[in-house]
Amino acid sequence: MTRVQVIEKDGAPAFYVVPADLWDRMRASAEDVEDVADIEEFRANDDGVRIPADVAFAVADGTHPVRAWREHRNRTQDQLAAACGLSKPFISQIESGARTGTLDSLRAIARALDIPVGALLLDD
């Protein structure tokens, strides 16, 4: 058994000196507990949405989310326009930032790409 040294101040324990091997085991156990708590929190708050790295990097580099997702899904503007009932010029204008699109049009695009509409919104 390892020995823990107690340092007192005014007759009460103030510090505990723990041998390194015991400290290493305690720290590892605490990290394991934190990892389990993080996983449980993630599962409890998981909305099921996963953003692929290529989409995230493209958006971070300035690509409009509609274009990033469309390209990720290997669709042309013509294919996306047909799938969501919008015109190709309208899709092009959204992707270029010339138009923002209405909530209804973004919902249609999101349905066609099989993603939540929030994935298409830009933070200003």
N, C-alpha and C positions, 0 to 999 in steps of 0.2 A: 504494500500500500504506500502511496506517495504521501509526503507530509506537506501540509499547507501551513505557512507561518502567518500568525496573526500579529499585527502591529496595533497596539492600543494607543489611544489618545484620551486623556482624562478618564481612564479606567474603562473605556468602551472600545470595541473593535473599530478601527479606523481604516485599516488596509489589510488585504490578504495577499500574501506572496505565494504564488502558485508555481510549482515546478513546470518547466517548459513542456514536458511530455503530456502532463495533465491539461495544460492550457491548450495544446494542439488538439487534443481529443474533445475538449469542451467547445472550442471554436468550430471544429468540424460538425459537431452535433448541432450547434446553434445555426450554422449555415444550412444544414439539412432541413431543420425546422422552418427556416425562412423560405427555402426553395419550395417546400410543400405548401406553405401558406401562399406563395406567389402563384403556384399552379392552381390552387383552389380558387383564388381570386380571379385569375384569368378565365377559368371554366365558368365561374358564376357570371362573369360579365361578357362572355363570348357572344358576339352577334353573328358569328358564322361567316363574316366577310373576310376574305383574304385578298390582299392586293399584290399581284405578282411583281417581282422585282423589276421587270422590264417596264411595267406601267409606272411604278413609283419613280424609277430613275428618269423616265421620259418626262413625267409631270414636273419633277424637281428641276429638270433642265429647261423647262418652259413650254413643253408641248401641252396643248389643250387636252384635258382628260378624255374628251370624246374621241379625239384622234388616237391617243395612247391606247385606249381600250379597243377601238376599232382595229388598229393594227395588231394588237395582241390577239384578237379573235380572227385575224387573217381575213378581214373583210375589206372590200373596196368601198368607196363612198357610194357608188351605185347600189351595191348590195345592201349597205346599211339603210340607205334612203328607201329602198323597196321594202325592207323588213319592217321599218317603222312608219311607213306611209308619209314620209316627208320628201321634199325634193333634194336632189344632189346639190344644187347651189345653196340651199338653206343649210345643209350639213357642212358644206365647205365654209360658209360664212361663220358658223358656230366655231368650227375648228380653228379658223384664222383669228377669231376674236372680234370680227366685224359685227356680229350679233351675239346676244347672250342666250337667246332661245327662251321660250315660255316654259313654265313648269310642266305644262302638258306635253310640249315637244320633248323636253328632257326626260320625262317619264316614258314616252314612246321609245326614245333612243335607249334608255336604260333597259326597258323590257326586251328590245331587240338584241342587246348585248348581254342579257341575262346577268345584270348587276343592279345593286340598289341605286336609286337616283342620286343619293348623296355622294356616290363615287364620281359623279360628273360635275359637282359643284366646285368652283374655285374659291379659295379664301382670298379676300381682298385685303 
